[in-house]
Amino acid sequence: MSKIFSLSLSFLFLTHISLAAEVRSPSYAETVPSVSVKKRGSKFQTASETKGISRKTETMNGVKRGQSDSYNQSIVQIKVTFQEPEYHQPWKKKSPRVRRGVGFVAEGEQILIPYTLLPDATLIEVKKYSSYSETKAYVYRIDPESNLASLRVEKKNFFDDLLPLKLTSISVFPKQVNVYQLDNSGSIQTTAAALLNMDMDQMPLGRVELPVIDISSSESLNGFGEVLIEDGKVSGMLYDFTSGKNSGRVIPSFIIQKFLNTPGKEIFPYKGFRFRPVTDFAVKQYYGMDEKESGILVADVVPGSSASGVLKLEDIILEFGGKKVDSKGYVEHPLYGKQVLSFLAHSGDSFGYSLGKEIPITVLRDKKRLSLSMKLKPFPHSAVRIPYKNSPINNDYAIEGGFVFLELSEALLEEWGKDWRSRVDRKLLYLFDYAKFHEKEGDNGKIVLLSQVLPDESNNGFHDLSFKIVEKLDGKPVKSVRDLKNSIREMKSGYSLISLDDGTEIALDRARLDEINDRVYKSYKIRMQN
């Protein structure tokens, strides 16, 4: 009997617990947001699975949000359809392809993405957490130097359920951070990464060295805009990641902030000179440096740049921006430690150095100490003789008598593939490395090439010519493809004499040129631009 009584009490006790749990469960469900389940083998975790992330709420535009669970209202997917030109046959286009990445919502109803998603774009689409379909977007602003671009959307009310993210004012490292992106289901995915150090480097399509942060992660990332967030604010944007090395590079928040806050097309200055370290004591003596002095040697000055007319070759820079320069070109930054002096010239806003401002320089010139002042200017694209990939390039070409003429550019050289430096003509590589800038301010023009010959009865004997430099037309230097086309068309009779760098001379019969061109265009199905 006692056993039966004891079992009855146990049953009643368990029933009471079960009922109590059922009563409490609805309120518990209301306090914990639902999250998607991580798939087996996924490289990312859903936001609420990540340990150590704060779950407190904050108010943004009057809307309360959980820091970890509502980033899907601030991060969107990006889809870019693009079609690259065939640079060696510019009348053709390569097959369309797609790039995918992520971006985050910023103030002013715009979406921030890496610029590297955009080149040769034909269609840009964004997808937010609350929609299963993409929405067409357009480019609002770009800056290849910082590898940043902003998009806008024409569709009304697109941003109504989205929240802009704010940015941290400084970068702190080394430390652990979380990297966020949006998956196809509209859920936030996150993984851990470590900020290691800050360095100065050019962006993939930029010419100006800017601060970048090196990161490490044991998980594989894409490097197409994933967002680093600390305490509800963006601390950086991932633009590159190498899975084999588990390392990547991040655009710091203060660079993103400058992109957003600076009006106009030109945002970052360019110092305009290259330098060499001065570490040898004999070299120091030769230039008149004291034993304890340190500095760097000016090795090159870019025409039309900040340094043009201020610095001279073989100047020794002792101080830059009021800070002593060591023998390898580093200065001491109060927040980020040793940084290349380019930091002050290119991103020294906190020290008062930005576009249009003067930066002080102390140099040794002819063994005499001089105090100079250099006005900061943007990168001088007009000084570029061989366009970089991010330079304004019209991809101009001409086909006259079956002879194809192009302008030498980095994009053209890269048509040889990843190992283009070992495959292109040595002379073209030398020009790219050592003659990419004009020699003095005011010079203009590009290097024109005879890239190939489209065989026709009129050009027999020249079919094997390829990638030869066009030096002269009718005895005058050729400065551009447009210059060459206009010169050939100036007269309707006589011959145009084209002189190449290997001594070859080509005579084009102006009287027959229209007839020959029509035949060549038809034979090779070429639709010429107007």
C-alpha positions as CSV (number, residue, x, y, z in Angstrom):
1,M,0.0,0.0,0.0
2,S,2.8,2.4,0.9
3,K,4.5,1.7,-2.5
4,I,1.2,2.5,-4.3
5,F,0.9,5.8,-2.3
6,S,4.5,6.7,-3.0
7,L,4.0,6.1,-6.8
8,S,0.9,8.2,-6.7
9,L,2.7,11.1,-5.1
10,S,5.5,10.9,-7.7
11,F,3.0,10.9,-10.5
12,L,1.3,14.0,-9.1
13,F,4.6,15.7,-8.7
14,L,5.7,15.0,-12.3
15,T,2.4,16.1,-13.6
16,H,2.7,19.4,-11.7
17,I,6.1,20.1,-13.2
18,S,4.9,19.2,-16.7
19,L,1.9,21.6,-16.4
20,A,4.1,24.3,-15.0
21,A,6.5,24.0,-17.9
22,E,3.5,24.2,-20.4
23,V,2.3,27.4,-18.7
24,R,5.7,29.0,-18.9
25,S,6.6,28.0,-22.4
26,P,4.6,30.7,-24.4
27,S,6.4,33.6,-22.6
28,Y,9.7,31.9,-23.2
29,A,9.1,31.6,-26.9
30,E,8.2,35.3,-27.1
31,T,11.6,36.3,-25.7
32,V,13.8,34.2,-28.0
33,P,13.7,35.0,-31.7
34,S,13.4,32.1,-34.1
35,V,16.5,31.3,-36.1
36,S,17.2,29.0,-39.0
37,V,18.9,25.7,-38.3
38,K,22.5,25.4,-39.4
39,K,22.9,22.8,-42.0
40,R,25.4,20.0,-41.5
41,G,28.8,21.0,-42.7
42,S,27.9,24.7,-43.1
43,K,30.9,27.0,-42.8
44,F,28.9,29.7,-41.2
45,Q,26.8,29.8,-38.0
46,T,23.4,31.5,-37.7
47,A,23.8,34.7,-35.6
48,S,22.2,33.3,-32.4
49,E,24.5,30.3,-32.4
50,T,27.6,32.3,-32.1
51,K,28.8,32.4,-28.5
52,G,29.7,35.6,-26.8
53,I,27.6,37.9,-29.1
54,S,25.6,40.5,-27.2
55,R,21.8,40.0,-27.4
56,K,20.9,43.4,-26.0
57,T,18.6,45.6,-28.1
58,E,19.5,49.1,-29.5
59,T,17.3,51.7,-31.1
60,M,18.0,52.7,-34.6
61,N,15.6,55.2,-36.3
62,G,13.2,54.5,-33.5
63,V,13.2,50.8,-34.2
64,K,14.5,48.4,-31.5
65,R,16.7,45.6,-32.7
66,G,18.7,42.7,-31.3
67,Q,22.3,43.3,-32.2
68,S,22.9,39.8,-33.5
69,D,19.5,38.8,-34.9
70,S,18.4,41.8,-36.9
71,Y,21.4,42.4,-39.2
72,N,19.3,40.8,-41.9
73,Q,17.6,44.2,-42.0
74,S,21.0,45.9,-42.8
75,I,22.8,43.4,-45.0
76,V,21.7,42.5,-48.6
77,Q,22.8,40.2,-51.3
78,I,24.3,41.6,-54.5
79,K,24.2,40.0,-58.0
80,V,26.1,41.7,-60.8
81,T,25.9,40.4,-64.4
82,F,28.9,41.6,-66.4
83,Q,30.4,41.2,-69.8
84,E,34.1,41.9,-70.4
85,P,35.4,43.2,-73.7
86,E,38.0,41.2,-75.7
87,Y,40.8,43.7,-75.4
88,H,42.8,42.2,-78.2
89,Q,39.7,42.1,-80.4
90,P,37.6,45.1,-79.0
91,W,34.8,44.6,-81.5
92,K,33.9,41.4,-79.6
93,K,32.6,40.8,-76.1
94,K,33.3,37.8,-73.9
95,S,30.4,35.7,-72.6
96,P,28.3,37.2,-69.9
97,R,29.1,36.1,-66.3
98,V,27.9,36.8,-62.8
99,R,29.6,38.0,-59.6
100,R,27.9,37.6,-56.3
101,G,28.6,39.4,-53.0
102,V,27.0,41.3,-50.1
103,G,26.6,44.9,-49.1
104,F,25.3,46.8,-46.1
105,V,22.8,49.6,-45.9
106,A,24.2,53.1,-45.1
107,E,22.6,56.4,-44.2
108,G,20.9,58.1,-47.2
109,E,19.2,55.0,-48.6
110,Q,22.3,53.6,-50.2
111,I,24.1,50.3,-50.2
112,L,27.9,50.0,-49.8
113,I,29.7,47.3,-51.7
114,P,33.3,46.6,-52.9
115,Y,33.9,48.3,-56.2
116,T,35.5,45.1,-57.6
117,L,32.0,43.7,-58.0
118,L,31.2,46.3,-60.6
119,P,33.6,46.5,-63.6
120,D,31.9,45.8,-67.0
121,A,28.5,45.5,-65.2
122,T,25.4,45.2,-67.5
123,L,22.9,44.6,-64.7
124,I,23.0,45.1,-60.9
125,E,20.5,43.5,-58.6
126,V,20.0,43.4,-54.9
127,K,18.0,41.0,-52.7
128,K,16.9,41.8,-49.1
129,Y,15.8,39.4,-46.4
130,S,12.1,40.1,-46.9
131,S,12.0,39.3,-50.6
132,Y,12.5,36.2,-52.7
133,S,13.3,38.2,-55.8
134,E,16.0,40.6,-56.9
135,T,15.5,44.3,-57.3
136,K,17.3,46.3,-59.9
137,A,19.9,48.8,-58.6
138,Y,22.1,51.4,-60.1
139,V,25.5,52.8,-59.3
140,Y,25.3,56.0,-57.3
141,R,29.0,56.6,-56.6
142,I,32.3,54.8,-57.1
143,D,35.9,55.1,-55.9
144,P,38.4,52.5,-57.3
145,E,41.1,53.9,-55.0
146,S,39.3,52.8,-51.8
147,N,37.5,49.8,-53.6
148,L,34.2,51.2,-52.6
149,A,30.9,51.9,-54.4
150,S,27.4,52.8,-53.4
151,L,24.2,51.7,-55.0
152,R,20.7,53.1,-55.0
153,V,17.4,51.5,-55.9
154,E,14.6,53.2,-57.9
155,K,11.9,51.0,-56.4
156,K,9.8,53.0,-54.0
157,N,9.7,51.8,-50.3
158,F,12.6,49.4,-50.9
159,F,14.4,50.7,-47.8
160,D,11.2,50.9,-45.6
161,D,12.0,47.7,-43.7
162,L,15.8,48.1,-43.8
163,L,18.0,49.7,-41.2
164,P,21.3,51.6,-41.9
165,L,24.4,50.6,-40.0
166,K,26.8,53.1,-38.4
167,L,30.6,52.8,-38.5
168,T,33.2,52.7,-35.8
169,S,35.5,55.7,-35.8
170,I,38.8,53.8,-35.3
171,S,40.1,50.3,-35.9
172,V,41.4,48.3,-33.0
173,F,43.7,45.3,-33.4
174,P,44.7,42.6,-32.7
175,K,41.3,41.3,-31.6
176,Q,38.5,38.8,-32.4
177,V,35.6,40.0,-34.5
178,N,32.5,38.5,-36.2
179,V,32.0,38.5,-40.0
180,Y,28.4,38.7,-41.3
181,Q,26.6,37.9,-44.6
182,L,23.1,37.2,-45.7
183,D,22.2,33.7,-47.1
184,N,19.5,32.8,-49.7
185,S,16.9,32.2,-47.1
186,G,17.3,35.7,-45.7
187,S,19.0,34.6,-42.6
188,I,22.2,36.1,-41.2
189,Q,25.3,33.9,-41.3
190,T,28.3,34.7,-39.2
191,T,31.8,33.3,-38.5
192,A,34.7,34.4,-36.3
193,A,37.9,36.1,-37.5
194,A,40.9,37.7,-36.0
195,L,42.1,41.2,-36.9
196,L,45.9,40.9,-37.1
197,N,47.5,44.2,-38.2
198,M,47.3,47.2,-40.4
199,D,49.3,47.8,-43.6
200,M,49.4,50.1,-46.5
201,D,48.6,48.7,-49.9
202,Q,46.8,49.5,-53.2
203,M,43.3,48.2,-53.7
204,P,42.8,45.6,-56.5
205,L,41.9,48.4,-59.0
206,G,43.4,51.4,-57.2
207,R,46.7,53.3,-57.6
208,V,46.8,55.0,-54.2
209,E,48.2,53.1,-51.2
210,L,45.6,53.1,-48.4
211,P,45.3,51.4,-45.0
212,V,44.1,47.8,-45.1
213,I,43.6,45.4,-42.2
214,D,44.9,41.8,-42.4
215,I,42.6,39.1,-41.0
216,S,42.7,35.4,-40.3
217,S,39.8,32.9,-40.1
218,S,39.7,29.2,-39.9
219,E,36.5,29.3,-41.9
220,S,36.4,29.9,-45.6
221,L,35.1,33.3,-46.6
222,N,34.4,34.8,-50.1
223,G,35.9,38.2,-49.8
224,F,33.1,39.9,-51.7
225,G,31.8,42.4,-49.2
226,E,31.2,40.4,-46.0
227,V,30.7,42.9,-43.1
228,L,32.7,43.1,-39.9
229,I,30.6,44.3,-37.0
230,E,31.5,45.3,-33.4
231,D,29.0,46.4,-30.9
232,G,26.4,47.1,-33.5
233,K,28.7,49.2,-35.7
234,V,30.6,48.3,-38.9
235,S,34.4,48.1,-38.3
236,G,35.3,47.0,-41.9
237,M,34.4,45.3,-45.1
238,L,36.1,42.2,-46.4
239,Y,37.2,42.5,-50.0
240,D,39.7,39.6,-50.4
241,F,40.2,36.2,-48.9
242,T,42.6,33.3,-49.7
243,S,41.2,30.0,-48.5
244,G,44.5,28.2,-48.8
245,K,46.1,30.7,-46.4
246,N,43.0,31.4,-44.3
247,S,43.8,35.1,-44.6
248,G,42.1,38.1,-46.0
249,R,42.0,41.9,-46.2
250,V,39.5,44.4,-44.9
251,I,38.7,48.0,-45.8
252,P,38.8,49.8,-42.4
253,S,35.7,51.7,-41.2
254,F,37.4,55.1,-41.2
255,I,38.2,54.7,-45.0
256,I,34.5,53.8,-45.6
257,Q,33.5,56.8,-43.5
258,K,35.6,59.1,-45.6
259,F,34.1,57.7,-48.8
260,L,30.6,58.5,-47.5
261,N,31.4,61.9,-46.1
262,T,33.6,63.4,-48.9
263,P,31.7,64.9,-51.8
264,G,33.0,64.9,-55.4
265,K,34.8,62.3,-57.5
266,E,38.2,62.7,-56.0
267,I,38.4,61.6,-52.4
268,F,42.0,60.5,-51.5
269,P,45.2,62.4,-52.2
270,Y,48.3,60.8,-53.8
271,K,51.8,61.7,-52.6
272,G,53.3,61.4,-56.1
273,F,56.7,60.0,-55.4
274,R,58.5,56.7,-54.9
275,F,61.4,56.2,-52.6
276,R,64.1,53.8,-51.6
277,P,65.4,53.0,-48.1
278,V,68.7,54.5,-46.9
279,T,70.3,52.0,-44.6
280,D,73.9,51.9,-45.7
281,F,76.3,54.2,-43.7
282,A,78.4,55.1,-46.8
283,V,75.2,56.2,-48.6
284,K,74.3,58.4,-45.7
285,Q,77.7,60.0,-45.8
286,Y,77.4,60.6,-49.6
287,Y,74.2,62.5,-49.1
288,G,75.4,64.5,-46.1
289,M,73.3,62.7,-43.4
290,D,74.5,62.6,-39.8
291,E,75.2,59.2,-38.3
292,K,72.1,59.3,-36.2
293,E,69.8,60.7,-38.8
294,S,67.4,58.5,-40.7
295,G,65.5,59.1,-43.9
296,I,64.6,57.8,-47.4
297,L,65.8,58.7,-50.9
298,V,63.3,60.1,-53.5
299,A,63.7,57.7,-56.5
300,D,60.9,59.0,-58.8
301,V,58.5,61.9,-59.0
302,V,55.2,61.5,-61.0
303,P,54.5,64.4,-63.3
304,G,51.5,66.5,-62.3
305,S,51.3,64.9,-58.9
306,S,51.5,66.5,-55.4
307,A,55.3,66.0,-55.4
308,S,55.9,67.5,-58.9
309,G,57.7,70.8,-58.6
310,V,58.3,70.3,-54.9
311,L,60.6,67.2,-54.5
312,K,63.5,66.4,-56.7
313,L,65.3,63.1,-57.5
314,E,67.8,62.2,-54.8
315,D,66.2,64.4,-52.1
316,I,66.5,62.8,-48.7
317,I,63.3,63.0,-46.8
318,L,64.0,63.3,-43.0
319,E,60.6,64.4,-41.8
320,F,57.1,64.0,-43.3
321,G,54.0,65.5,-41.9
322,G,55.9,66.7,-38.8
323,K,57.0,63.1,-38.0
324,K,60.5,61.6,-38.3
325,V,61.0,59.1,-41.1
326,D,63.0,56.0,-40.4
327,S,65.4,54.5,-42.9
328,K,62.7,52.3,-44.5
329,G,60.0,55.1,-44.8
330,Y,58.0,54.4,-41.7
331,V,56.6,57.0,-39.2
332,E,55.1,56.4,-35.8
333,H,51.3,56.7,-35.7
334,P,49.8,57.4,-32.3
335,L,47.0,54.7,-32.7
336,Y,48.4,52.3,-35.3
337,G,52.1,52.1,-34.5
338,K,54.6,52.1,-37.4
339,Q,53.0,53.0,-40.7
340,V,54.5,53.9,-44.1
341,L,54.6,57.7,-44.5
342,S,52.0,57.3,-47.3
343,F,49.5,56.9,-44.4
344,L,49.9,60.6,-43.6
345,A,49.6,61.8,-47.2
346,H,46.8,59.5,-48.4
347,S,44.6,59.1,-45.2
348,G,46.0,61.6,-42.7
349,D,42.7,63.4,-42.0
350,S,43.1,63.1,-38.3
351,F,46.3,65.1,-38.7
352,G,44.7,67.7,-41.0
353,Y,46.1,66.3,-44.2
354,S,43.5,65.8,-47.0
355,L,42.9,66.9,-50.6
356,G,44.0,70.6,-51.1
357,K,45.8,70.8,-47.7
358,E,49.6,71.4,-47.3
359,I,51.8,68.8,-45.7
360,P,55.2,69.8,-44.4
361,I,58.4,68.0,-45.5
362,T,62.0,68.3,-44.3
363,V,64.6,67.2,-46.8
364,L,68.3,67.2,-47.4
365,R,69.1,68.5,-50.9
366,D,72.7,68.9,-51.9
367,K,73.6,68.3,-48.3
368,K,71.5,71.3,-47.2
369,R,68.5,71.0,-44.9
370,L,65.3,72.5,-46.4
371,S,61.7,72.9,-45.2
372,L,59.2,72.3,-47.9
373,S,55.4,72.3,-48.2
374,M,53.5,70.0,-50.6
375,K,49.9,70.6,-51.6
376,L,48.0,67.3,-51.7
377,K,46.4,66.4,-55.1
378,P,44.6,63.4,-56.4
379,F,46.2,60.7,-58.6
380,P,47.2,62.4,-61.9
381,H,45.5,60.1,-64.5
382,S,46.7,62.6,-67.2
383,A,50.3,61.6,-66.5
384,V,49.6,57.9,-67.3
385,R,51.0,56.7,-70.6
386,I,49.9,53.1,-70.2
387,P,46.5,53.0,-68.6
388,Y,46.0,50.9,-65.4
389,K,42.9,48.8,-65.2
390,N,41.1,51.4,-63.2
391,S,42.2,54.4,-65.4
392,P,39.6,56.0,-67.7
393,I,40.0,53.9,-70.8
394,N,37.9,54.1,-74.0
395,N,39.3,50.9,-75.5
396,D,39.6,52.7,-78.8
397,Y,40.7,50.8,-81.8
398,A,41.1,51.1,-85.6
399,I,41.0,48.6,-88.4
400,E,42.5,50.1,-91.6
401,G,43.3,47.8,-94.5
402,G,43.0,44.8,-92.2
403,F,45.6,46.2,-89.8
404,V,44.3,46.3,-86.3
405,F,45.6,49.2,-84.1
406,L,45.1,49.3,-80.3
407,E,46.5,51.3,-77.4
408,L,48.8,49.5,-74.9
409,S,47.1,49.1,-71.5
410,E,47.3,46.8,-68.4
411,A,43.9,45.3,-69.4
412,L,45.3,44.3,-72.8
413,L,48.4,42.7,-71.3
414,E,46.3,40.6,-69.0
415,E,44.6,39.0,-72.0
416,W,47.7,36.7,-71.9
417,G,46.3,35.1,-68.7
418,K,47.4,34.9,-65.1
419,D,51.1,34.4,-66.1
420,W,51.0,37.3,-68.6
421,R,54.2,38.8,-67.3
422,S,56.1,35.7,-68.4
423,R,54.3,35.4,-71.7
424,V,54.1,38.9,-73.2
425,D,56.7,40.5,-75.4
426,R,59.7,41.6,-73.3
427,K,59.7,45.1,-74.8
428,L,56.0,45.6,-73.9
429,L,56.7,44.4,-70.3
430,Y,59.6,46.7,-70.0
431,L,57.5,49.7,-71.1
432,F,54.8,48.7,-68.7
433,D,57.2,48.6,-65.8
434,Y,59.4,51.6,-66.6
435,A,57.5,53.9,-69.0
436,K,53.9,53.8,-67.7
437,F,54.1,57.6,-66.9
438,H,55.0,60.5,-69.1
439,E,58.5,61.9,-68.5
440,K,57.4,65.5,-67.8
441,E,54.3,67.4,-66.9
442,G,52.2,68.4,-70.0
443,D,53.2,65.4,-72.1
444,N,50.3,63.4,-73.4
445,G,49.5,60.4,-75.6
446,K,49.5,56.7,-75.4
447,I,51.5,53.8,-77.0
448,V,49.8,52.6,-80.2
449,L,50.3,49.0,-81.3
450,L,49.7,47.1,-84.5
451,S,48.2,44.2,-82.6
452,Q,47.4,41.8,-85.5
453,V,46.7,41.6,-89.3
454,L,43.4,40.3,-90.6
455,P,44.5,38.6,-93.8
456,D,43.3,40.1,-97.0
457,E,44.7,40.2,-100.6
458,S,45.6,43.8,-100.0
459,N,47.9,43.1,-97.0
460,N,49.9,40.0,-98.3
461,G,53.3,39.8,-96.8
462,F,52.3,41.3,-93.5
463,H,50.1,38.6,-92.1
464,D,52.5,37.5,-89.4
465,L,52.9,41.0,-87.8
466,S,51.6,41.2,-84.3
467,F,52.1,43.6,-81.3
468,K,54.5,45.9,-82.9
469,I,54.8,49.5,-81.7
470,V,53.6,52.2,-84.2
471,E,56.3,54.9,-84.0
472,K,55.3,57.2,-86.9
473,L,52.6,57.9,-89.5
474,D,53.8,59.9,-92.5
475,G,56.9,60.8,-90.5
476,K,55.1,62.2,-87.5
477,P,54.8,60.6,-84.0
478,V,51.5,58.8,-83.3
479,K,50.0,59.6,-79.9
480,S,46.7,57.8,-80.0
481,V,44.5,55.5,-82.1
482,R,42.2,58.4,-82.7
483,D,45.2,60.5,-83.9
484,L,46.1,57.7,-86.3
485,K,42.6,57.3,-87.7
486,N,42.2,61.1,-88.2
487,S,45.6,61.4,-89.9
488,I,44.8,58.5,-92.3
489,R,41.5,60.1,-93.2
490,E,42.7,63.6,-93.7
491,M,43.5,63.0,-97.3
492,K,41.6,61.0,-99.9
493,S,44.5,60.3,-102.2
494,G,48.1,59.2,-102.0
495,Y,49.5,56.8,-99.4
496,S,49.8,56.7,-95.6
497,L,53.2,55.4,-94.5
498,I,53.2,53.6,-91.2
499,S,56.5,53.0,-89.5
500,L,56.9,50.3,-86.8
501,D,59.5,49.8,-84.1
502,D,61.1,46.8,-85.9
503,G,61.8,48.9,-89.0
504,T,58.8,47.6,-91.0
505,E,57.0,50.2,-93.1
506,I,53.4,49.7,-94.3
507,A,51.9,51.8,-97.1
508,L,48.1,52.2,-97.2
509,D,46.5,53.3,-100.4
510,R,44.0,56.0,-99.3
511,A,42.1,55.8,-102.6
512,R,41.2,52.1,-102.1
513,L,41.0,52.1,-98.3
514,D,37.1,52.3,-98.1
515,E,36.8,49.4,-100.5
516,I,39.3,47.3,-98.6
517,N,37.8,48.1,-95.2
518,D,34.3,47.1,-96.4
519,R,35.6,43.8,-97.6
520,V,37.5,43.1,-94.4
521,Y,34.5,44.1,-92.2
522,K,32.2,41.8,-94.1
523,S,34.7,38.9,-94.2
524,Y,35.3,38.9,-90.5
525,K,31.8,40.0,-89.5
526,I,33.0,43.1,-87.8
527,R,30.5,45.8,-86.8
528,M,32.5,49.0,-86.4
529,Q,31.7,51.6,-83.8
530,N,30.4,54.9,-85.0
